[in-house]
């Protein structure tokens, strides 16, 4: 049969597989690396962006080009480009990044065929944590200059991100006590078994089972390690101690537990860009509202922000802090925000407050007024209001109102409770128009970071290093969002124009 593929024996109509080429066949590759990278390839945006940054000002190590003898260092601009590319393309480990500089044409173009080793790549991330944070902040300013920020409304949220440590490496006081008790029991039973073996030989020979002896030694070693951890925990005054990542914490929410950190973000509502980030060790979000709102306000240079957050952020001090800064917060009230009465008894909700007369009105229509006394609880000062004992004595509702040991009703009010009154009113007046936006704003970035970028856990250990890594993740999320919004060409043009204005590298 005639074949047009004499070397492969294939025919057009009767081929088992796609045709392959001999390995020694001559190739006609494009003559330059630049020919491989299309004009709208996102790597051109990374190149233009890093090219316009003043790395010296941002604090990058080796940004001051050195002169003198010895091997020159790698340009930090190349390494920064490599990381931005890597975090955008699910290549986060330094060894994989090193491999990419040899095998990936886009990376070869971006790094101009420079091939740093994995240790140099890893050290860059480790040694430039603050500078990376600064780049992240600078990028928010660029987003503002590109008119991609609304600057009036942000949503704050947090998510648990796994540390580079497993569940068994984190210990609490209770778990250490349980572990030590268990080990003590085991050691005791092994000693007993050894004693029984010894007693079984009337001539007093050592009949100890070598396996049992080895087990004992291992148990004693484990016990010593646990004891040392217990002492370390006691000395630190902390509630947890972690063996692998010393700063990671066992965090619990909605029945799930994670050994890691709590990643916080504030998202602007115009293009869903992240304008503020932080990484904290707290398992709950109750202390994060004001810091995140303040960071967002400073990053966008915007005053009078409207902030949205879920119930976990509800906290009087935090809401007051935001209000003092001129911010308007929308945070749903938790179920325990107002003490409800039980078993038919009257609770706080049955005593409406009147700010004009500074008094509460009881279910019988009588006033509870300040009695001049105050008390402190968890750093907050409360004012005490009392009903008239003489009136209460003849009140038909007294059995549902008064405690057994008192002759009048007592209600307390936080000295800044007016903040909470205004907050409650704001929430009651919102028909879902404002709060309804929260989920759509914050779920997108977290979903993208976790699913699309594959960021489920940190590669580094320690709070400062993980913070640096989180900043890189967020920078890459924002970078991609900006390219989706305005396109590679417009972004490159912006970077070039800014570079010209700043005179960087000229
Ligand atoms: S017992 Fe006193 S405070 Fe309570 S409802 Fe009666 S009058 Fe009001």
Boltz pocket constraint, residues with backbone or C-beta under 6 A from the ligand:
constraints:
  - pocket:
      binder: B
      contacts: [[A, 362], [A, 363], [A, 364], [A, 365], [A, 366], [A, 387], [A, 388], [A, 391], [A, 392], [A, 395], [A, 396], [A, 397], [A, 398], [A, 401], [A, 402], [A, 408], [A, 409]]
      max_distance: 6.0
